[in-house]
Amino acid sequence: MKETLNPYAPIRKVPLDYNGIMSSAFSVQTDRGEKGWKEVGTVGQNYLLLPNEEVRDAANQVAEESNIDFIHDKTFFNGKNFVYSMKSKHISGEIQPGDDVALGMQFWNSYDGSKSFGFAMMLYRLICTNGMMSKDYFNTYTFRHSPNSENWGENLEEVVTNINHVSNGSLDLNSLITNLKKLNSTEISTDTLGKLRHNYLQDIPVGVWGQIVDNFTLQREKEENQYTGWKLLNAGTDLLWHKDNPTVASYNQNRMIVDGLCRAVA
């Protein structure tokens, strides 16, 4: 049975030594209760170890101070990487009648130095709550300091300003919505599917691609209408966003699907 990990368990940074010689590296350890402390990574002396609890609290603070309402959607934690996702009902666009997309946001953190404490906007498809992530259309924000630093308040203010700017409409967001609408009017033939795969989605693993295509054709049978690029995109985000056991790769592949298909019609 897979162990349920507590993303908010106590953490500590312990200096390492070898045969009495102090190392420049530190061990990051989480408290597993009766199982004791477990190492989850090694970092440098100056690495600012930030508890996930403080990342969650920062996300909720930003949500409270922004001009639109956000609620928690999902939390990801694999022992090292932490992602806290929030969604809103702030409509950013209508891809087709009754099919709206709304703003969302993510905060992330890591205990092994693999991912800096950061933030990015995203989109949600409201009728199915598929999360859509993008590097091409949403800027990422990496926090410069820990919450204990004197500039922490300024960092959060910048994030709130970013959210309010995007919520009022931005060139990148408008371009993303335009391309999603283009995908909705793009019919996907067998030839088109092959071109998309080999020219824009070639970094998606073969096994994942097979699951996406299977999901895509299953949607077609249920809805009894044409294959479109928008349906292909949602076949991918539905699979990757709603996984019972997601991975860091799931989030990366989500971005690949959204950005790859939008590049194809841009």
C-alpha angles and dihedrals in degrees: 000000000000115000116245107230122213107221091198099051116128116276134196140185113226125190115241127222136180119211090338094311112122115234126215088230127087129207117232110212135183126207111246094183111229090011090061128220118339127196114237100173149337123247140173125271094258096048108126103226108207122193114233089232089066091049090053091048091049090052092051091047091053090048091053094048099045124092094246132057120254129185129191114267108173144342124217123196128159098174093272109035124053128193124180114192127193130185135201138195091231101131112225097177148329114248092189132345108304093004107106131172123210137192123268135170140210135206121194139188139170137207095206101050094252094119128028120226102271151145140222139172122240141171134251126205100224101207092061104011092237109168116227118198128189140181093187098058106026124057118224121227121210115199113234098208143021119264089260092065124101092242096054093103091052090052092054091046090056091052092050090049089051092052094047091048093052092044090057090054129273134202093246094048091048089050091051092050090047091053093047088055090049089053089052090057094043114098114215114220124180090262092049091049090055093048092049091049097049100035105035110012101037093123093062107104114252094242093051091045090054091053091049093051090046090052090046095053091044090056089051092055092049097046098036096215138104127305110252137180090244090057090048091052091050092046086061099042092044090055096043101038098047099044114140090221107026123183135202086263090059090063093045092050090049088059091047092055095048097042095039095053093043091051089053093061100031 
